[in-house]
Amino acid sequence: MRDEETGSWWQQVTGEAIQGPLKRQRLKPVYHDELTFALWKQEQPNGRVLRPDENIALAGKYAPANWEQRMSQVPVTSSVVPDKVLDQRALVVGVKVNNAAKAYPLEALRKQNLILDELDGVPIFIVIGEDKQSVRAFERIVDGRKLEFFLKPNANVFTLVDAETGSVWDFQGKAVSGALQGKELKKIAILNDYWFDWMTYNPKTSVYKLG
């Protein structure tokens, strides 16, 4: 990314200026979700959508609809030594807690939804929504107490339950019924990324493996 004020170039994953007058400055990250539009609209029925700029569209400057497919054919280039743990273009859910980073293969998450884990001593869990695409991660501590979560089987709608109190939680991390009703889990930012890219910016990352 390039800013118009100074002409500095910024790395889109880290938010660090890598060239120009602001080199080595770093942007403050803002929490964000990566959801399907259908799920976002369900959670935010009054949400507004940024419409494409017609002039840019007419000039053909937006990425084509088959961009992902085209990019999958482009040779991978990376500044780190290729790692054979995963295919370089395998999709992972990247999570960072304090100084620790871990990659959760999307394929593994779809097979074992949800995943309980600890990262840098912090109890967390990663879960994929009922659309099998939207992913969120949360700290699983409420009022100083570590909770174990599981997906309620055969539920008509997406339902999480904690084993300690039997409270029911939604995909936004809010307890909607039970002893902990009204409580809200702390969200952890994630990055849906290719393995080679996540590894480039997190060379000491670990990788989750199905047991």
FENQUI-V505532 format. One record per pair of residues at least 12 apart in sequence whose C-alpha atoms are under 10 Angstrom apart, sorted by the first residue. I is the first residue (numbers start at 1). GAP is how many residues later the second one is. D is the distance in whole Angstrom. If there is no record, write none. Layout:
<<I,GAP,D> <I,GAP,D>>
This chain:
<<1,14,9> <1,16,9> <2,15,9> <2,17,9> <2,18,9> <3,14,10> <3,17,10> <3,19,10> <6,14,7> <6,15,7> <6,16,8> <7,12,9> <7,13,6> <7,14,8> <7,15,9> <8,12,4> <8,13,6> <8,14,6> <8,15,7> <8,17,10> <9,12,9> <9,13,8> <9,14,8> <10,12,9> <10,13,8> <10,14,9> <10,15,9> <10,16,8> <10,17,9> <11,15,9> <11,16,10> <12,15,10> <13,16,10> <13,178,9> <13,180,10> <13,184,9> <13,185,9> <13,188,8> <14,12,8> <14,13,8> <14,14,10> <14,15,9> <14,187,8> <15,12,5> <15,13,7> <15,14,7> <16,12,9> <29,160,10> <30,159,9> <31,156,9> <31,157,8> <31,158,6> <31,159,9> <32,155,10> <32,156,10> <32,157,7> <32,158,8> <32,159,9> <33,101,8> <33,102,8> <33,103,8> <33,154,10> <33,155,10> <33,156,8> <33,157,8> <33,158,9> <33,159,10> <34,99,9> <34,100,6> <34,101,7> <34,102,8> <34,155,10> <34,156,8> <34,157,8> <34,158,8> <35,94,9> <35,96,9> <35,98,7> <35,99,5> <35,100,7> <35,101,9> <36,93,10> <36,95,8> <36,96,10> <36,97,7> <36,98,6> <36,99,10> <37,12,10> <37,97,10> <38,93,9> <39,90,9> <39,91,9> <39,92,8> <39,94,10> <39,95,8> <40,94,9> <43,128,10> <43,129,9> <72,17,8> <76,12,8> <76,13,8> <76,120,8> <76,121,9> <77,119,9> <77,120,9> <78,118,7> <78,119,8> <78,121,9> <78,122,7> <79,117,10> <79,118,10> <79,120,10> <79,121,7> <79,122,10> <80,116,8> <80,117,10> <80,119,8> <80,120,6> <80,121,9> <80,123,8> <81,115,10> <81,118,10> <81,119,9> <81,122,10> <82,114,8> <82,117,9> <82,118,10> <83,112,9> <83,113,8> <83,116,8> <85,110,9> <85,122,8> <85,124,10> <86,19,8> <86,108,10> <86,109,7> <86,110,9> <86,121,9> <87,107,9> <87,108,7> <87,109,8> <88,106,7> <88,107,5> <88,108,5> <88,109,8> <88,110,10> <88,111,9> <89,104,9> <89,105,5> <89,106,6> <89,107,6> <89,108,9> <90,15,7> <90,16,8> <90,17,9> <90,103,8> <90,104,6> <90,105,5> <90,106,8> <91,12,9> <91,13,9> <91,14,6> <91,15,6> <91,16,8> <91,101,7> <91,102,6> <91,103,5> <91,104,6> <91,105,9> <91,106,10> <91,107,10> <92,12,5> <92,13,4> <92,14,5> <92,15,8> <92,16,9> <92,17,9> <92,98,10> <92,99,8> <92,100,6> <92,101,5> <92,102,6> <92,103,6> <92,104,10> <92,105,10> <92,106,8> <92,115,9> <92,116,10> <93,12,6> <93,13,6> <93,14,10> <93,16,9> <93,33,9> <93,42,8> <93,43,9> <93,44,9> <93,97,6> <93,98,6> <93,99,5> <93,100,6> <93,101,9> <93,102,9> <93,105,9> <94,12,10> <94,43,10> <94,95,9> <94,96,6> <94,97,5> <94,98,6> <94,99,7> <94,100,9> <94,101,9> <94,104,7> <94,105,9> <94,108,9> <94,111,9> <94,112,10> <94,113,9> <95,24,9> <95,31,9> <95,41,10> <95,42,8> <95,93,8> <95,94,7> <95,95,5> <95,96,7> <95,97,9> <95,103,10> <95,110,9> <96,23,8> <96,24,9> <96,92,8> <96,93,8> <96,94,7> <96,95,9> <96,106,9> <96,109,9> <97,21,9> <97,22,6> <97,23,6> <97,24,9> <97,25,8> <97,27,9> <97,42,10> <97,91,8> <97,92,9> <98,21,9> <98,22,7> <98,23,10> <98,24,9> <99,20,9> <99,21,7> <99,105,10> <99,106,10> <100,19,6> <100,20,6> <100,21,9> <100,102,9> <100,104,8> <100,105,7> <100,106,8> <101,18,8> <101,19,9> <101,97,9> <101,98,10> <101,100,10> <101,101,7> <101,102,9> <101,103,7> <101,104,5> <101,105,6> <101,106,9> <102,17,8> <102,96,9> <102,97,10> <102,100,9> <102,102,9> <102,103,5> <102,104,5> <102,105,6> <102,106,7> <103,87,10> <103,88,9> <103,89,9> <103,90,9> <103,91,10> <103,92,8> <103,95,8> <103,96,9> <103,99,9> <103,102,7> <103,103,6> <103,104,5> <103,105,6> <103,106,9> <104,22,9> <104,88,10> <104,91,10> <104,102,9> <104,103,6> <104,104,5> <104,105,8> <104,106,10> <105,87,10> <105,88,10> <105,89,9> <105,90,8> <105,102,8> <105,103,7> <105,104,8> <105,105,9> <106,22,9> <106,26,10> <106,27,9> <106,29,9> <106,86,9> <106,87,10> <108,100,8> <108,101,7> <108,102,6> <109,17,8> <109,18,7> <109,19,7> <109,23,9> <109,26,9> <109,99,9> <109,100,10> <109,101,9> <110,17,9> <110,18,7> <110,19,10> <110,22,7> <110,23,9> <111,99,9> <112,15,9> <112,16,10> <112,98,8> <112,99,10> <113,12,10> <113,13,8> <113,14,6> <113,15,6> <113,16,9> <113,19,9> <113,37,9> <113,38,8> <114,12,6> <114,13,5> <114,14,7> <114,15,10> <114,23,10> <114,35,8> <114,36,7> <114,37,7> <114,46,10> <115,12,6> <115,13,9> <115,22,9> <115,34,9> <115,35,9> <115,93,9> <115,95,10> <116,21,10> <116,22,10> <116,23,10> <116,24,9> <116,31,10> <116,32,8> <116,33,8> <116,34,9> <117,22,10> <117,23,10> <117,31,10> <117,91,9> <118,21,9> <118,22,10> <119,20,10> <119,87,10> <122,17,7> <122,18,8> <122,19,9> <122,24,10> <123,15,9> <123,16,6> <123,17,6> <123,18,7> <123,23,7> <123,24,8> <123,25,9> <124,13,7> <124,14,6> <124,15,4> <124,16,5> <124,17,8> <124,22,9> <124,23,9> <124,24,9> <124,25,10> <124,62,10> <124,63,9> <124,64,9> <125,12,6> <125,13,6> <125,14,7> <125,15,7> <125,22,10> <125,23,9> <125,24,8> <125,25,10> <125,62,10> <125,63,9> <126,12,7> <126,13,9> <126,62,9> <126,64,9> <127,22,10> <127,23,9> <127,24,9> <127,33,10> <127,44,8> <128,30,10> <128,43,9> <129,29,7> <129,30,10> <129,41,10> <129,42,7> <129,43,10> <130,27,8> <130,28,6> <130,29,10> <130,41,9> <131,27,10> <134,37,10> <134,58,10> <135,36,9> <135,55,8> <135,56,9> <135,57,9> <136,35,8> <136,36,8> <136,37,9> <136,51,8> <136,52,8> <136,53,8> <136,54,7> <136,55,10> <137,34,10> <137,35,10> <137,36,9> <137,48,10> <137,49,9> <137,50,6> <137,51,5> <137,52,7> <137,53,7> <138,34,9> <138,35,7> <138,46,10> <138,47,6> <138,48,6> <138,49,4> <138,50,5> <138,51,8> <138,52,10> <139,34,10> <139,46,6> <139,47,5> <139,48,6> <139,49,7> <140,22,9> <140,33,10> <140,44,10> <140,45,7> <140,46,8> <140,47,9> <141,43,10> <141,44,7> <141,45,8> <142,38,9> <142,41,8> <142,42,8> <142,43,7> <142,44,9> <143,37,10> <143,40,9> <145,19,9> <146,16,10> <146,18,9> <147,14,10> <147,15,6> <147,16,7> <147,17,6> <147,18,9> <148,13,8> <148,14,5> <148,15,6> <148,16,7> <148,17,10> <149,12,6> <149,13,4> <149,14,6> <149,15,9> <149,17,9> <149,18,10> <149,19,10> <149,20,9> <150,12,6> <150,13,8> <151,17,10> <151,18,9> <152,16,9> <152,17,10> <157,13,9> <158,12,7> <158,13,7> <159,12,7> <159,17,10> <160,13,9> <160,14,10> <160,15,9> <160,16,10> <161,14,9> <161,16,10> <161,17,10> <162,13,10> <162,16,10> <162,18,10> <164,15,10> <165,13,7> <165,14,6> <165,15,7> <166,12,7> <166,13,8> <166,14,9> <167,12,6> <167,13,6> <167,14,7> <167,16,10> <168,12,8> <168,13,8> <169,12,8> <169,13,10> <169,14,9> <169,15,9> <169,16,9> <170,14,10> <172,12,8> <172,13,8> <172,14,10> <172,15,9> <173,12,5> <173,13,8> <173,14,8> <174,12,10> <195,12,10>>
